[in-house]
Amino acid sequence: FFCLQLPNKSLLLAVCAAGIGGTFQYGYNISVINAPTAYVQDFINQTWSERYQTQISDDGLTLLWSTIVSIFTLGGLIGALIGGTLSVRVGRKGTLLTNNIFALLAALLMGLSYPTGLFELLIIGRFISGLNAGIAICVQPLYLGEIAPTSLRGAMGMGTSIFITGGIFTGQVIGLRELLGKEEYWPILLSTTCIPAFLQLLILPWFPESPRYLLIDKGDEEGCKKALKQLHGIADCDSEQEDIEKERNSLSGLQAKKPWELFADRSLRWQVLTIMVLNAAQQLNGINAIYFYAGYVFKQSGIPSDKIPYATVGTGACECITALTCGMLIDRLGRKVLIMGGYTLMAICCVLFTLTLTFQLRLHISCNRDFFCVFPHEGGVTNILTTELFTQNSRPAAYMLAGSVNWSSFFFIGLVFPFIVLGLKQYCFLVFLVICCLVIIYIFLVVPETKNKTFLEIQNEFQSSKKRQIGCSDGAGTILLSTSI
C-alpha cells in the first residue's frame, strides 16, 4: 500500500520551483501579518499623531488595521480573475515568473512604510501581495496538473497545499521573537516576501513550460517533446505525448473559453457546478471560523499568552505533515475518498467545537489540532479536481471561476461570521456542520473518482453518466474521445 511511485528528479524540482514563489507566498502572507500586529498599530498611532497632532480614535485604528489585513482578500480576488487570462497569453510558467513582480513590489512598499512614515504603503503593499497570491493560487495548480504524468497527477497537485501550509508554517516561525518578531524588525519581517520571489526567478527558468500548453495552445511539437523528456524521462514521454495529442485532436478548432462561456456550455454544466460547490465549501466549512477562534482556544486551554505563538507553530507543523501525507496517499486512496474523509472529519470538528463552547469542556487543543490536520485534505483535492474536470481549452477559465468563488467566499465568511456568533452564540459551528454534511452528499452522488484517468476519460465519465446525461444538440451522443466539446 505504501509502495509509492517516485517522480522524476527534474519533475520534483520543477514542482518546488513553481511552489516556492507560488502558493508558498499565499500561505506566508496569511500568517506573517499576525506577529507584528501590535507594532504596526503603534506605528499607525505614532504616524497619525505626528501628521495631524492628535491621537487616532480606537475605531479609526481598528478600521485601518482591518483594512491592512482584509485588503489582501480583495487583491486575491482580482488576481484570480486575471490569472487564467495571463496563463493563456504568456503561458503557465511565464505567468508564474511575471507574478514575482507583484511580490517584489509589495515587499518594497511594505519595507519602506516605516522609514517614510506612510502607513498607506502597508495597505497598497498588502493589496499587491493579495494580487500575487490570487494569480499564484490560480496558475500554480494549473501548471503542476499539466506537467505531471497521469499516475502522479494527484501527488503533484497536492504540491499546492504542501506549499501553502509550508508558507503558513514558515511565516509563523519567522514571526517568533527569537527571529524577526521583535518590534524593531517588523518592516523587515513584512518585506521578507521578496525572498521566495527571488528564489523562483533564479530556479524556475531552468525548467520547461507546460507540455500541454506547448502542444495544444502553441502547436510546438518539438518543445512539447523536449519538455516531456526533461520532466518525465525519455522512457515515459511517448505515452504522455500520445495522450496530449489525443486531447489536441478532440479540441481541434476550439479557442480557449472565457469564464462566462463555461455557463453556456451544457456539456460542462456539472463540472462547473462541482468546482463552484467545492471552492465555496472550502471557505464556508468552518476553516476561517476556527482560525478566528485559534487564539481564544489556546488561551482557554490554559496556555500562557507568551507561549501561544509556539502552540500556533505546532499547529502549522501539523498542517505541513498532513499535507505531505495526503500527497503520498492521494494517488492510492483516490480523490473522492480523501475529500469526503476531510469533510467528514471537519464535521466532527464542528461538533467538538460546539460541545466545547457549550459545556466549556477541555477539548480545545485536540479539536484545534484535528482541524489543522483536516485542512490540507480539502484544499489540495479541490485544486486537483479543478485541473482534472476540464480539458485544455476550458481549464484556465475554470481556475478563474474557482478562484473568484473561493476568494469571494473568503471575504463573505469574514464579514458574516461575527453576526453568526452574535446570533447563534455557542451553536455557531452548527451552520458549518450542515454545510459539511451537504457537501459530503454532493460529492458522493455527483463527483466521479478521477485517479489514474486521463482528462478525456474524466470528461467522458461526466458526459456518459445516466444521472447527469445531457443531450447534445447535434444528436451525436455524449462520448467525447475524438469529438469537440
C-alpha positions in Angstrom: 0.0 0.0 0.0 2.8 2.4 0.9 5.0 1.4 -2.1 4.8 4.8 -3.8 6.0 5.7 -7.3 8.7 8.4 -7.1 8.6 11.3 -9.6 11.5 12.1 -11.9 14.0 14.3 -10.1 13.6 17.1 -12.7 9.8 17.0 -12.2 10.1 17.2 -8.4 12.4 20.2 -8.7 10.1 21.9 -11.1 7.2 21.5 -8.6 9.4 23.0 -5.9 10.4 25.9 -8.2 6.8 26.6 -9.1 5.7 26.3 -5.4 8.3 28.5 -3.7 7.2 31.6 -5.5 3.6 30.5 -5.9 1.3 29.3 -3.2 4.1 29.4 -0.6 3.6 33.2 -0.9 -0.1 32.9 -0.2 0.4 30.9 3.0 3.3 33.1 4.1 1.4 36.3 3.7 -1.6 34.9 5.6 0.5 34.1 8.7 3.3 36.6 8.7 0.9 39.6 9.3 -0.1 38.2 12.7 3.2 38.6 14.6 3.7 42.4 14.2 0.0 43.3 14.9 0.7 45.4 18.0 3.9 47.0 16.5 2.1 48.1 13.3 -0.8 49.5 15.3 1.8 51.5 17.4 3.3 52.7 14.1 -0.1 53.9 12.8 -0.7 55.7 16.2 2.6 57.4 16.1 2.4 58.4 12.4 -1.1 59.7 12.8 -0.1 61.8 15.9 2.9 63.3 14.1 0.9 64.1 11.0 -2.3 65.5 12.5 -1.1 66.5 16.0 -3.9 64.4 17.5 -4.4 60.8 18.6 -6.3 58.5 16.3 -9.5 57.1 17.7 -9.8 53.4 18.6 -12.4 52.9 15.9 -10.1 54.6 13.4 -7.2 52.4 14.4 -9.3 49.3 14.1 -10.6 50.4 10.7 -7.1 51.0 9.3 -5.7 47.7 10.8 -8.6 45.7 9.5 -8.1 47.3 6.1 -4.4 46.3 6.0 -5.4 42.7 6.8 -8.5 42.3 4.7 -7.4 44.1 1.5 -5.3 41.1 0.9 -8.5 39.3 0.0 -9.6 41.9 -2.5 -6.2 41.7 -4.2 -6.6 37.9 -4.3 -10.0 38.1 -5.9 -8.7 40.4 -8.7 -5.6 38.2 -9.1 -7.8 35.1 -9.6 -9.8 37.0 -12.2 -6.7 37.8 -14.3 -4.6 34.7 -13.6 -6.4 32.5 -16.1 -6.1 35.1 -18.9 -2.4 35.6 -18.3 -1.8 31.8 -18.3 -3.3 31.6 -21.8 -1.4 34.7 -23.2 2.1 34.2 -21.7 1.9 30.6 -20.6 1.8 28.9 -17.2 5.5 29.2 -16.5 5.6 32.7 -17.9 2.7 33.8 -15.7 4.4 32.4 -12.6 7.6 34.3 -13.4 5.8 37.5 -14.2 3.9 37.3 -11.0 7.0 37.8 -9.0 7.0 41.4 -10.0 4.0 41.9 -7.7 5.7 40.1 -4.8 8.9 42.2 -5.1 6.9 45.5 -5.4 4.8 44.6 -2.3 7.9 43.8 -0.3 9.5 47.1 -1.3 6.4 49.1 -0.4 5.9 47.4 3.0 9.6 47.7 3.8 9.5 51.4 3.0 6.4 52.2 5.1 8.3 52.7 8.4 11.2 54.8 7.2 8.9 57.1 5.1 6.2 57.3 7.8 3.5 56.3 5.4 1.2 53.5 6.7 -0.7 53.8 3.4 2.2 51.9 1.8 1.2 48.9 4.0 -2.3 49.0 2.6 -1.1 49.2 -1.0 1.6 46.5 -0.3 -0.9 44.1 1.2 -3.2 44.6 -1.8 -0.4 43.8 -4.2 0.5 40.8 -2.1 -3.1 39.6 -2.5 -2.8 40.1 -6.2 0.3 37.9 -6.3 -1.4 35.3 -4.2 -4.6 35.3 -6.3 -2.6 34.7 -9.5 -0.4 32.1 -7.9 -3.3 30.0 -6.5 -4.9 30.1 -9.9 -1.9 29.3 -12.1 0.3 27.1 -10.0 -2.2 24.2 -9.7 -2.7 24.6 -13.4 1.0 24.2 -14.1 1.5 21.4 -11.7 -1.5 19.4 -13.1 -0.3 19.8 -16.6 3.4 18.9 -16.1 2.6 15.7 -14.0 2.2 12.3 -15.6 -1.3 10.8 -15.1 -0.2 8.3 -12.4 1.3 11.1 -10.3 -1.1 14.0 -11.0 -2.7 13.8 -7.6 0.6 13.8 -5.7 2.0 16.6 -7.8 -1.3 18.6 -7.4 -1.0 18.3 -3.6 2.1 20.4 -4.0 -0.3 23.4 -3.9 -1.4 22.5 -0.4 2.1 21.5 0.7 3.5 24.9 -0.2 0.5 26.8 1.3 1.0 25.0 4.6 4.7 25.4 4.3 4.3 29.1 3.8 2.0 29.4 6.8 4.4 27.4 9.0 7.4 29.5 7.8 5.6 32.8 8.5 4.8 31.6 12.0 8.4 30.6 12.7 9.9 33.8 11.2 7.5 35.8 13.3 8.8 34.4 16.6 10.5 36.9 18.9 13.8 34.9 18.6 13.9 35.7 14.9 12.1 38.7 13.3 9.3 39.0 15.8 10.8 42.0 17.7 9.4 45.5 17.4 12.4 46.9 15.5 12.3 44.2 12.9 8.7 44.3 11.8 9.4 46.2 8.5 12.0 43.6 7.6 9.6 40.8 8.5 6.9 42.1 6.2 9.4 42.6 3.3 10.8 39.1 3.5 8.2 38.1 0.9 10.8 39.1 -1.6 13.0 36.1 -0.8 10.7 33.4 -2.3 10.2 35.7 -5.3 14.0 35.9 -5.9 14.3 32.1 -5.4 11.7 31.4 -8.1 13.2 33.9 -10.5 16.6 32.0 -10.1 15.3 28.5 -10.3 12.1 28.2 -12.4 13.7 29.4 -15.7 15.7 26.2 -15.8 12.5 24.2 -16.2 10.2 23.9 -19.2 6.8 25.4 -19.9 3.8 23.1 -19.5 4.0 20.4 -22.3 0.2 20.6 -22.8 0.3 24.3 -23.3 3.2 24.0 -25.7 1.4 21.4 -27.9 -2.3 22.3 -27.6 -2.1 26.1 -27.3 1.1 26.8 -29.3 1.3 23.8 -31.6 5.0 23.3 -30.6 5.6 19.6 -31.0 9.3 19.7 -30.6 9.0 21.9 -27.5 6.4 19.6 -26.0 8.6 16.5 -26.6 11.7 18.2 -25.1 9.7 19.3 -22.1 8.3 15.8 -21.5 11.8 14.3 -21.8 13.1 16.7 -19.2 10.2 16.3 -16.8 9.2 12.6 -17.2 12.4 11.0 -18.6 12.9 9.5 -22.1 11.2 6.2 -21.3 7.8 7.7 -20.3 7.5 10.7 -22.6 5.9 8.9 -25.6 2.8 7.7 -23.9 2.2 11.2 -22.3 2.7 12.9 -25.7 0.2 10.5 -27.2 -2.3 11.4 -24.6 -1.8 15.1 -25.2 -2.1 14.7 -28.9 -5.5 12.9 -28.4 -6.7 15.8 -26.3 -5.4 18.3 -29.0 -7.3 16.4 -31.7 -10.5 16.4 -29.7 -10.2 20.2 -29.2 -9.2 21.0 -32.8 -10.5 24.4 -33.9 -11.7 25.4 -30.5 -10.5 28.6 -28.8 -9.8 29.0 -25.1 -13.1 29.7 -23.2 -13.9 32.7 -21.1 -15.3 32.1 -17.6 -18.9 33.2 -18.6 -18.8 30.8 -21.6 -18.5 27.8 -19.2 -22.1 28.5 -18.1 -23.3 28.5 -21.7 -21.8 25.1 -22.4 -24.3 22.5 -21.5 -21.7 19.7 -21.6 -19.8 21.4 -18.7 -22.8 22.0 -16.5 -21.9 19.5 -13.8 -18.2 20.2 -13.8 -18.9 24.0 -13.3 -21.3 23.3 -10.5 -18.9 20.9 -8.9 -16.0 23.4 -8.7 -18.3 26.2 -7.5 -19.6 24.0 -4.7 -16.2 22.7 -3.7 -14.5 26.1 -3.8 -17.3 27.8 -1.8 -17.3 24.9 0.7 -13.6 25.2 1.1 -14.1 28.6 2.8 -17.6 28.1 4.2 -17.0 24.8 6.1 -15.7 26.5 9.2 -12.0 26.8 8.3 -11.7 30.5 8.8 -14.1 30.5 11.7 -11.8 28.1 13.6 -8.8 30.2 12.5 -10.5 33.2 14.2 -11.0 31.1 17.4 -7.5 29.7 17.5 -6.0 32.3 19.9 -9.1 32.1 22.1 -9.0 28.3 22.1 -5.3 28.2 23.2 -5.9 30.8 25.9 -9.0 29.0 27.3 -6.9 25.8 27.3 -4.6 27.4 29.9 -1.7 28.2 27.7 0.1 31.4 28.8 -0.2 34.3 26.4 3.6 34.4 25.7 3.5 30.7 24.8 0.6 30.9 22.3 2.9 31.7 19.3 4.8 28.4 19.9 1.5 26.5 20.1 0.5 28.1 16.9 3.8 27.0 15.3 2.9 23.4 16.4 -0.4 23.6 14.5 1.4 24.8 11.5 3.7 21.8 11.7 0.7 19.6 11.9 -0.6 21.1 8.7 2.7 20.5 6.9 2.9 16.9 8.0 -0.7 16.2 7.0 -0.3 17.9 3.5 2.8 15.7 2.9 0.9 12.6 4.0 -2.0 13.4 1.7 0.4 14.0 -1.2 1.8 10.4 -0.7 -1.6 8.8 -0.3 -3.9 10.6 -2.8 -2.9 8.5 -5.8 -3.5 5.4 -3.7 -6.7 6.3 -1.9 -8.2 8.4 -4.6 -9.6 12.0 -4.7 -13.1 11.1 -3.7 -12.2 9.1 -0.6 -9.8 11.7 0.6 -12.0 14.8 0.2 -15.1 13.0 1.6 -12.9 11.9 4.6 -11.7 15.5 5.0 -15.2 16.9 5.2 -16.3 14.1 7.5 -13.5 15.0 9.9 -14.4 18.7 9.6 -18.0 17.9 10.5 -16.7 16.0 13.6 -14.6 19.1 14.5 -17.6 21.3 14.3 -19.5 19.0 16.7 -16.5 19.0 19.1 -16.2 22.8 19.0 -19.9 23.1 19.7 -19.6 20.8 22.7 -16.5 22.7 23.9 -18.2 26.1 23.7 -21.5 24.9 25.2 -20.2 22.9 28.1 -16.7 24.5 28.5 -15.1 21.1 28.0 -11.3 20.9 27.8 -11.4 19.6 24.2 -9.8 22.8 22.8 -6.3 21.6 22.0 -7.2 18.2 20.5 -10.0 19.7 18.5 -7.9 22.5 17.2 -5.1 20.1 16.2 -7.7 17.9 14.4 -8.8 20.8 12.4 -5.3 21.7 11.2 -4.9 18.1 10.1 -8.1 18.3 8.1 -7.5 21.5 6.2 -4.9 20.1 3.6 -7.3 17.2 2.6 -9.9 19.7 1.3 -7.8 22.5 -0.2 -5.4 20.2 -2.0 -8.0 17.8 -3.5 -10.2 20.8 -4.6 -7.4 22.3 -6.6 -6.6 18.9 -8.2 -10.2 18.4 -9.2 -10.3 21.8 -10.8 -7.5 20.6 -13.1 -8.9 17.2 -13.8 -12.6 18.0 -14.5 -11.8 20.2 -17.5 -9.9 19.9 -20.8 -7.2 22.3 -22.1 -9.4 25.0 -23.7 -11.7 25.4 -20.6 -9.2 24.8 -17.8 -7.8 28.4 -17.4 -11.4 29.8 -17.3 -12.3 27.1 -14.7 -9.5 28.3 -12.5 -10.6 31.9 -12.9 -14.1 30.9 -11.9 -12.9 28.7 -9.0 -10.6 31.4 -7.7 -13.3 34.0 -7.8 -15.7 31.8 -5.9 -13.0 30.9 -3.4 -11.9 34.5 -2.6 -15.5 35.8 -2.6 -16.4 33.1 -0.1 -13.3 34.0 2.0 -14.4 37.6 2.1 -18.1 36.7 2.8 -17.3 34.5 5.8 -15.0 37.1 7.3 -17.8 39.6 7.0 -20.7 37.4 8.2 -19.1 35.2 10.8 -19.2 37.8 13.7 -23.0 38.1 13.1 -23.4 34.3 13.1 -21.6 34.2 16.5 -23.8 37.1 17.7 -27.0 35.3 16.7 -26.2 31.7 17.5 -23.5 32.1 20.2 -22.1 28.7 21.2 -24.1 27.0 18.4 -22.4 29.0 15.6 -20.5 25.9 14.3 -23.7 24.0 13.6 -24.0 26.1 10.5 -20.7 24.7 9.2 -21.7 21.2 10.2 -24.8 21.4 7.9 -22.6 22.7 5.1 -20.1 19.9 5.5 -22.8 17.3 5.5 -24.4 18.7 2.3 -21.0 18.7 0.6 -20.4 15.1 1.5 -23.7 14.1 0.0 -23.0 16.1 -3.2 -19.5 14.6 -3.6 -20.9 11.1 -3.1 -23.7 11.5 -5.6 -22.0 13.6 -8.3 -18.2 13.7 -8.3 -16.5 10.7 -10.0 -13.2 9.2 -9.0 -10.5 10.6 -11.2 -7.3 8.9 -10.1 -5.2 7.3 -12.9 -7.6 8.6 -15.6 -6.8 11.0 -18.5 -8.5 14.3 -18.8 -10.6 12.9 -21.7 -11.6 9.8 -19.7 -12.8 12.0 -16.8 -14.7 14.2 -19.3 -16.4 11.1 -20.8 -17.4 9.8 -17.4 -19.2 13.1 -16.7 -20.8 13.0 -20.1 -22.0 9.4 -20.1 -23.4 9.2 -16.6 -27.1 8.5 -16.7 -27.7 10.6 -13.7 -26.2 13.7 -15.3 -26.7 12.9 -19.0 -27.1 16.0 -21.1 -28.4 15.7 -24.6 -26.1 17.1 -27.3 -27.6 19.5 -29.8 -26.1 17.6 -32.8 -27.5 14.3 -31.8 -24.1 12.7 -31.9 -24.2 11.4 -28.4 -22.3 12.4 -25.3 -19.0 10.5 -25.6 -16.1 12.8 -26.2 -13.0 10.9 -27.3 -12.4 12.4 -30.7 -15.2 15.0 -30.9 -15.2 18.5 -29.7 -16.9 19.7 -26.6 
